[in-house]
């Protein structure tokens, strides 16, 4: 699994959204790595991480013994993260995730709660997909394998990934997200969509987590809107909720200063 790290101190592992990669955290990295050790992996099949679980595309040595043909599953993606923590000799981390990264973070919490000292959930939700949402994911996965992802995937997803204010006032952010989407390999896009389609409801997992949690949501997020964030904060016993104005689904790219300030403040309070 490919990852980027910077800073020192408490490890903060941030898991990216779909269909981008760990570079979505770059706008907030310099603001956070003065305080904590920021670790941002590319999840399986996306960015520079290979679909077979090896450390990077083109390398043959996997981080564990799971076969490359294993059925797509958020639990497999979570096992990749736990394997990375083992590799880095990190018994506990503050774990964060945006959108799909949030699903994976909740799966890590389900599989190995002792590894999570604090939880940061950004523009995500705990509930499973309904039948219509699952069917749409399978359609996207099939098209990615059949046609590749060039052009159509970004055009399909950008309207909902970014908030109205970003589309109107932040053309550089729109261009940067488009570039990230266009860079993702079709096989990784298809695997991730099928993995997300099969994920379970994680509300019970959140209710059982006794540690500190921060839920961040963009006020203009239409994919996982503020009501989903309120549900997350209600489920978590020790949660704080922050809503960022003029922000859609990718808070770290759309409002990096506000996102970093909220996260930094929370990290300071939890020690």
C-alpha positions in Angstrom: 0.0 0.0 0.0 1.4 3.4 -1.0 1.2 6.1 1.5 2.6 9.6 2.3 3.6 10.8 5.7 4.8 14.0 7.3 5.1 15.5 10.7 5.8 14.0 14.1 3.9 13.1 17.2 0.5 11.5 17.5 -0.3 9.5 14.3 -3.3 10.7 12.3 -4.3 8.4 9.5 -6.5 10.0 6.9 -8.4 7.8 4.4 -9.5 9.4 1.1 -12.8 9.6 -0.7 -13.9 7.9 -3.9 -13.0 8.4 -6.7 -9.8 10.3 -5.8 -6.7 9.3 -3.8 -4.6 10.5 -0.9 -3.7 13.7 -2.6 -7.0 15.1 -1.5 -5.4 15.7 1.9 -2.5 17.8 0.5 -4.3 21.1 1.0 -4.5 20.5 4.8 -1.2 18.6 5.3 1.0 21.5 6.1 -1.6 22.9 8.5 -1.8 19.5 10.4 1.7 18.1 10.3 3.0 20.8 12.6 0.9 19.2 15.3 0.7 15.5 14.4 2.2 12.8 12.2 0.0 12.7 9.2 -0.3 9.4 7.3 -2.3 9.3 4.1 -2.6 5.9 2.3 -3.9 5.3 -1.2 -6.5 2.7 -0.8 -6.4 -0.6 -2.7 -6.6 -0.1 -6.5 -6.6 3.7 -6.3 -3.7 6.3 -6.6 -0.4 4.5 -6.4 -1.7 1.4 -4.5 -2.1 -1.7 -6.6 -5.3 -3.7 -6.7 -3.6 -6.9 -5.4 -2.6 -5.2 -2.1 1.0 -4.7 -3.0 2.9 -1.6 -1.7 2.7 0.3 -5.0 1.6 -0.2 -8.6 4.1 -2.4 -10.5 5.5 -4.0 -7.4 4.8 -7.7 -6.9 5.2 -8.1 -3.2 1.9 -7.9 -1.3 1.6 -6.5 2.2 -0.1 -9.7 3.3 -1.2 -13.1 2.0 -4.7 -12.2 0.8 -5.2 -13.2 -2.9 -5.5 -10.5 -5.6 -8.8 -12.0 -6.7 -10.5 -11.6 -3.3 -14.1 -10.4 -3.5 -14.4 -6.6 -3.3 -15.2 -5.7 0.3 -14.8 -2.7 2.6 -13.6 -5.2 5.2 -10.7 -6.1 2.8 -9.9 -2.4 2.5 -9.9 -2.1 6.3 -7.6 -5.1 6.6 -5.2 -3.3 4.3 -5.2 -0.3 6.8 -4.6 -2.6 9.8 -1.7 -4.3 7.9 -0.2 -0.8 7.3 -0.5 0.0 11.0 1.3 -3.2 11.8 4.0 -2.4 9.2 4.5 1.0 10.7 4.4 -0.4 14.3 1.5 1.8 15.3 -0.5 0.1 18.1 -3.0 3.0 18.1 -3.8 6.0 15.9 -6.4 8.7 15.4 -8.2 7.5 12.4 -10.1 9.7 9.9 -11.9 9.2 6.7 -13.9 11.1 4.1 -16.8 9.5 2.3 -15.5 6.0 1.3 -12.6 6.6 3.6 -15.2 7.0 6.4 -16.7 3.6 5.5 -13.3 2.0 5.7 -12.5 3.8 9.0 -15.8 2.4 10.4 -14.8 -1.1 9.2 -11.4 -0.7 10.9 -13.3 0.2 14.1 -15.5 -2.8 13.7 -12.5 -5.2 13.2 -9.9 -3.7 15.6 -11.4 -1.1 17.9 -8.3 -1.2 20.1 -6.3 0.4 17.3 -8.5 3.5 17.2 -7.7 6.2 19.8 -9.9 8.8 18.2 -12.2 8.9 15.2 -12.6 11.7 12.6 -15.5 11.2 10.1 -15.8 13.6 7.2 -18.8 13.8 4.8 -19.7 10.2 5.2 -22.5 8.1 6.6 -23.0 4.9 8.7 -26.0 3.4 6.9 -25.7 0.9 4.1 -26.8 1.6 0.5 -30.4 1.0 -0.5 -31.2 -1.1 -3.6 -31.1 1.8 -6.0 -27.7 3.1 -4.7 -26.2 -0.4 -4.9 -27.5 -0.9 -8.5 -26.0 2.4 -9.5 -22.6 1.4 -8.0 -22.7 -1.8 -10.0 -23.5 0.1 -13.2 -20.5 2.4 -12.7 -18.2 -0.5 -11.9 -19.3 -2.4 -15.1 -18.9 0.7 -17.2 -15.4 1.5 -15.8 -14.3 -2.0 -16.7 -15.9 -1.8 -20.1 -15.1 1.7 -21.2 -12.4 3.0 -18.8 -13.0 6.1 -16.8 -11.7 8.9 -19.1 -14.1 11.8 -19.3 -17.4 10.4 -18.2 -16.6 9.5 -14.6 -15.5 13.0 -13.7 -18.4 14.6 -15.6 -20.8 12.3 -13.8 -19.5 12.8 -10.3 -18.2 16.4 -10.1 -21.7 18.0 -9.9 -22.4 16.2 -6.6 -18.8 15.9 -5.2 -18.3 19.6 -4.9 -20.6 22.2 -3.4 -22.4 25.0 -5.2 -20.0 27.6 -3.9 -17.0 25.7 -5.1 -18.5 25.3 -8.6 -19.2 29.0 -8.8 -16.1 30.5 -7.1 -13.3 27.9 -7.0 -12.5 26.9 -10.5 -9.0 25.7 -9.5 -10.5 23.3 -7.0 -12.9 21.9 -9.7 -9.9 21.4 -12.0 -7.9 19.7 -9.3 -10.6 17.3 -8.4 -11.2 16.5 -12.1 -7.5 15.7 -12.5 -7.6 13.4 -9.5 -10.7 11.5 -10.8 -9.2 11.1 -14.3 -6.0 9.7 -12.8 -7.8 6.7 -11.1 -7.4 3.3 -12.7 -10.6 1.7 -14.0 -10.0 -1.6 -12.2 -9.6 0.2 -8.9 -12.7 2.3 -9.5 -14.7 -0.8 -10.2 -13.4 -2.7 -7.2 -14.1 0.3 -4.9 -17.7 0.7 -6.1 -18.5 -3.0 -5.6 -16.8 -2.9 -2.2 -19.0 0.1 -1.1 -22.1 -1.6 -2.5 -21.7 -4.5 -0.1 -20.9 -2.6 3.1 -23.1 -3.1 6.2 -24.7 -0.6 8.5 -22.1 0.7 10.9 -24.4 2.5 13.3 -24.0 -0.1 16.0 -20.2 0.0 15.7 -20.3 3.7 16.3 -22.5 3.4 19.3 -20.0 1.1 20.9 -17.0 3.4 20.4 -16.2 5.1 23.7 -13.4 7.4 22.4 -13.4 11.0 21.2 -14.9 11.6 17.8 -15.2 14.6 15.4 -17.8 14.6 12.7 -17.3 17.2 9.9 -19.7 17.9 7.1 -20.0 20.5 4.4 -23.2 22.5 4.5 -23.6 22.1 0.8 -22.9 18.4 0.7 -25.6 16.7 -1.3 -24.1 13.1 -1.3 -23.9 12.8 2.5 -25.8 15.9 3.7 -25.8 17.4 7.2 -28.6 15.2 8.4 -26.3 12.2 7.9 -23.6 13.9 9.9 -26.1 14.6 12.7 -27.0 10.9 12.8 -23.3 10.0 13.1 -22.8 12.5 15.9 -25.9 11.1 17.7 -24.6 7.5 17.4 -21.1 8.3 18.8 -21.1 8.7 22.6 -18.3 11.4 22.7 -18.8 13.2 19.4 -18.5 16.8 18.3 -20.1 18.0 15.1 -18.8 20.8 12.9 -20.6 22.1 9.8 -18.4 24.0 7.3 -20.2 26.7 5.3 -19.8 27.0 1.5 -18.5 23.5 1.4 -19.6 20.3 -0.4 -18.5 16.7 -0.1 -14.7 17.2 -0.2 -14.1 19.5 2.7 -10.3 19.2 2.8 -10.1 20.5 -0.8 -13.0 23.0 -0.8 -12.3 24.7 2.6 -8.9 23.5 3.7 -8.3 26.3 6.3 -11.6 25.8 8.0 -11.3 22.0 7.9 -7.7 22.1 9.3 -8.7 24.6 12.0 -11.6 22.4 13.2 -9.5 19.3 13.1 -6.5 20.9 14.9 -8.7 22.3 17.6 -10.3 19.0 18.2 -6.9 17.2 18.3 -5.7 19.8 20.9 -8.7 19.1 23.1 -8.3 15.3 23.0 -4.5 15.5 23.7 
